[in-house]
Amino acid sequence: MSTAKKEYKRITTKSLVEMKRNGEKIAMLTAYDYTMAKIVDHAGIDIILVGDSASNVMAGHETTLPITLDQMIYHASSVVRAIERCLVVVDLPFGTYQGNSRKALESAIRIMKESGGHAVKLEGGEEIAESVSRILTAGIPVMGHLGLTPQSIYKFGTYTVRAKKEAEANQLKKDAKLLEKLGCFGIVLEKVPAKLAKEVAESINIPVIGIGAGNGVDGQVLVIHDMLGMTHEFNPRFLRRYLDLYTEMNGAFKNYIGDVKSGNFPSDEEQY
Ligand code: KIV
């Protein structure tokens, strides 16, 4: 393992695999709009995920299920217009790839053509293998997503940690190897025991990016609204808040409202 950190002008799927090989951790965040994506890209993020969590944090739905392909393309194209360096991965939304590999390919092609994104992400293992393979044969890079897969929330019934039992853990290990064999360039592993996640990451050569999967994986991803502290009601153990933007913004808005109501804004210097 080399300790020298290589500078990447542009992150590609190949650079990510190389980063894993070199022991360099991969930093990934979600973004859904131009302005946020620009800030995140300039900060040096490796991957922006245009996640279907947009359904929650942008549109206010309870789950990720309602978001449509058109809406994902809108978010992804806004992000792509902003970035210069990072890789942009776009979630295929619920109902656009499960159970029909031709439809999966059509959905992935729409994302690539209409948004300019660089790769797609699909949730699931062997049950979506045909869709993953068909998308890959069209030259579209695919990222897998195992563990807690929010599009299956009504099957799970709860957002608690997955794969605590041996049978589910064994299936997850098999699925990770299968996704690698099919040709995926990486896997998101969500909310599973840290020991299992480490084992999975060590068993394959493609990067495993964790969210609630401990520190033994090859990188981390967080939902941007959560790590910025804009969402107060969501408090899982794995979430580290880097700002308390809810409080900061609330204070700014209150100050603005007060200034407008009192006639303090605009001042003489702020008018023509
Ligand atoms: O949609 C999303 O934000 C995701 C992350 C939680 C990995 O899939």
Residues whose N, C-alpha, C, O or C-beta is under 5 A from the ligand:
A	BS01	KIV	T30 G51 D52 S53 V188 V221 V223
